[in-house]
């Protein structure tokens, strides 16, 4: 389940959600979500993750970090394949 606020994290916990994606939360809010959850659900940090921020995000105590920058910011490579004489 995706949560953008601590209130939504609380709702997820009350509903028995096992994994909560913390969407675009700042570091302080992520730390609060980790304390609030207290191991009752896996927490995934997502949104705004870069190589420059990943360590600080990991230090909040979340269980999983998603970094879309690995795919949506990757440069394209133009590859073609030609077949002859089949």
C-alpha positions in Angstrom: 0.0 0.0 0.0 1.3 3.5 -0.8 1.4 6.2 1.9 2.3 9.9 1.5 1.6 10.9 5.1 2.0 9.5 8.6 -1.8 9.4 8.9 -1.9 7.1 5.9 0.8 4.9 7.5 -1.4 4.7 10.6 -4.4 3.7 8.4 -2.3 1.0 6.7 -1.2 -0.4 10.0 -4.8 -0.4 11.3 -5.8 -2.4 8.2 -3.1 -4.9 8.7 -1.1 -4.0 5.6 2.2 -5.9 5.5 4.2 -3.6 3.2 3.9 0.1 3.0 5.6 2.3 0.3 6.6 5.6 1.7 6.1 7.9 -1.3 8.2 11.1 -1.5 8.6 11.5 2.2 11.4 13.6 3.6 14.0 11.9 5.9 12.4 13.1 9.2 9.0 11.8 8.2 10.5 8.4 7.1 12.2 8.1 10.5 8.9 8.8 12.2 7.2 6.2 10.0 9.9 3.6 11.0 9.2 4.4 14.7 5.4 4.3 14.3 5.5 1.0 12.4 7.9 -0.6 14.9 8.4 -3.7 12.7 4.7 -4.3 12.1 5.1 -3.8 8.4 7.9 -3.7 5.8 8.7 -0.1 4.8 9.8 0.8 1.2 11.1 4.3 0.5 10.2 5.5 -3.0 10.4 8.8 -4.9 13.3 11.2 -5.1 15.8 8.5 -4.5 19.2 9.2 -6.0 22.8 8.0 -5.5 23.3 11.1 -3.5 20.4 10.4 -1.1 20.3 6.6 -0.9 22.6 6.4 2.1 20.7 8.9 4.2 17.4 7.1 3.3 18.9 3.7 4.3 19.9 5.2 7.7 16.3 6.0 8.5 15.7 2.3 9.0 13.4 1.5 6.1 13.6 -2.0 4.8 13.5 -1.5 1.1 14.6 1.4 -1.2 13.3 1.8 -4.7 15.3 4.0 -7.1 13.5 4.7 -10.4 16.4 6.8 -11.4 18.2 3.6 -12.4 15.7 3.0 -15.2 13.9 6.2 -16.1 17.0 8.3 -16.2 19.2 5.8 -18.0 20.4 7.0 -21.5 18.9 5.2 -24.5 21.0 3.1 -26.7 20.0 2.6 -30.4 20.6 -0.9 -31.4 19.6 -2.6 -34.7 20.0 -6.1 -36.0 20.2 -6.9 -39.7 19.9 -10.5 -41.0 21.4 -11.6 -44.4 20.9 -14.6 -46.5 18.5 -16.8 -44.7 
